[in-house]
Amino acid sequence: MAIDRSDLITRRGFLELTSAGLVSTGLLKDANAAEHALGTENTASLDAAPSVSKIALEEHFAIPETFASSYAVKDLPSPEAKDKLLDIGAARVAEMDRGGVGIAILSLVAPGIQAIPNVPQAIDTARRANDYLAEHIAKHPKRLKGFAALPLQNARPVLGRLPARRHD
């Protein structure tokens, strides 16, 4: 029996729809408009989006508190690669420019907060990771975005801040 998959979205379709949504909200420039304006844009600024509008989804970063327990310790081939993981500043933006990436959406490298069994420590580390990420996003708001690190060991403080859902 054949499975009807006509209503499923492909990865390419998902990325096309997401890109279109970002263009419509102004978070991402239209690729055609970017090419047209290439001659007039100031490319000296690190926060200026390059003409190629690629979005790097779930690019990883680390903070010193989680680096030792991260997969990066055993998987990265060199100290330079580890340094790149710890840097989410100007060097990362310059690397994005070399790769034609307009926006990078950052997330804490795995296992991150999930590897911390102590609940208060997990909450504190998540807060510090999110503050660190927010600080760097504020320096490059057009180029960097991020996923929050959530201490799922105790989601109650996070869920308590969400608006109440109506059940009617």
N, C-alpha and C positions, 0 to 999 in steps of 0.2 A: 504494500500500500504506500503510495507516494504521499509525502507531507507537503502541504501547500505552504510555501514560504513567501508568497507574494506580498504579505502584509509586514514582513520583517524589513528592518532598515539595515543597510550594509554599513561597514565602517566608513567607506568613502561618502556615502549618503549622509551619515551622521556628521562628518567633518564639514561637508558642504553646507548643511543646514546650520550648523553651529557658526561657521564663518559668516554666513549670510546674516544670522542674528547679530553677531558682533559688529558687522558693517552697519546694519540698520540702527544699532544703538550708539554708533560713533566710537566704539572701543577699538575698532580696527578700520583702517582706511581701505577704501575700495582699491583693489590692485590696479585697475585701469586708471583711476584718478592719481594714484601714487606714481605710476609710470609717467603720466602727463606732467606732473608737478616736479619731477626729478631734477630738472634743470634749475628750478627756483628755490628748492628747499635748502636750508642750512644743514649740511651733514656733519658739521663740527661738534654738535651737541650729542652727548652720549644718550640723552633721553629721546632724541628724535628717532622715530620709527624708520627703519630702512625701507627702500622701495619694494623689496620682496616681503610679502605679508604672510609669512609662515607663523604658525602658532605652535610652540613646543609645549605639549601637554604633559604635566606631571614630571617636570625636571626636578631632580633631587638636590637638596642642600642638607647640610648637617650643622649641628651646633656642638661645641666641645662636650657638653654634658651627655649627649647620646652617641657621639662618634665611636667610642670604644665598643659599644654593643651593636653597632650597625653592621649590616652586610658589607658595607664599603670597606671595612678593615681587611677582610679576607679577599674581596673580589677585585679591588682596584690594583692595577699593576705597578704603580709607582707612587712615590711621595708627591710628585707634581699633580697627579690625578686626585690624590686626597686633598691637596691644597685647593684645587678647583672646586671640590665638593663643599669645602668650608667657606669659599668666597661667593657672596651673592652681591657684589658691588660692581665697580667699574670694570674689573677684569671679566666678569661674567657677561656684562653688556657688550664689551668689545668682542668677546667670543661669539655672542649672538649675531653681531654685525658681520663677522667673518662667515657665519653659516647662513646668512640671509633670514634670520629669525626676527620677526617684529615684536612678538610677545612671548614671554616664557611664563608658564604657570607653575609655580614652585610648590613642592611638598617635602616634608621632612622625610629623610631617607629611612627605609624600613630597618628594623622593626620599630624604631622610634619610641613613642610613648607606650606602645603595647608591651614592650620588654621590661617595663618597670612595675614590679608587683606591689610596691608600697604606694597606696592610694594618694596620700598627701604629697609624696614626692612626684608621682605621675602628674597630678594637677599642677604643681608648681613648675615642673619641667615643661609641660604643655604651654603654660602661660608665658614662660621665658622664651620658648621657641616661637610662639605666635608674636610676641612683642618684637623679637629680633627680626622676624620676617616682615612685620609691618613697618619697622624702621627702615628697612632696605627698600621696600616697595614705595615708601614715601619719597625716597631719593630718586627713584626712577619710575614714576607712576604710569607712564605710557608704555613702558617696556616690561615691567614685572607685575605679576599678579600672584595669588597664592591660595593654597588650600590650608585651612586651619588644622592644627594638630589637636585631636580630641582625646581627653583622658577617659576612655571608655570603661576603665575600671570603676568609675563612678560618674555616670552621665547625668545624674540628678541636678548638679549645679548648672550644667549646660542646658538641660531640658527645662529647668525651672524658669529660664529667661525667655523661652519661646512663647509666643502668643497662644492663648487658649484656642483650641479647635472647637468649632461649632459642630454639633452632631445632629443637625436637623435636615 
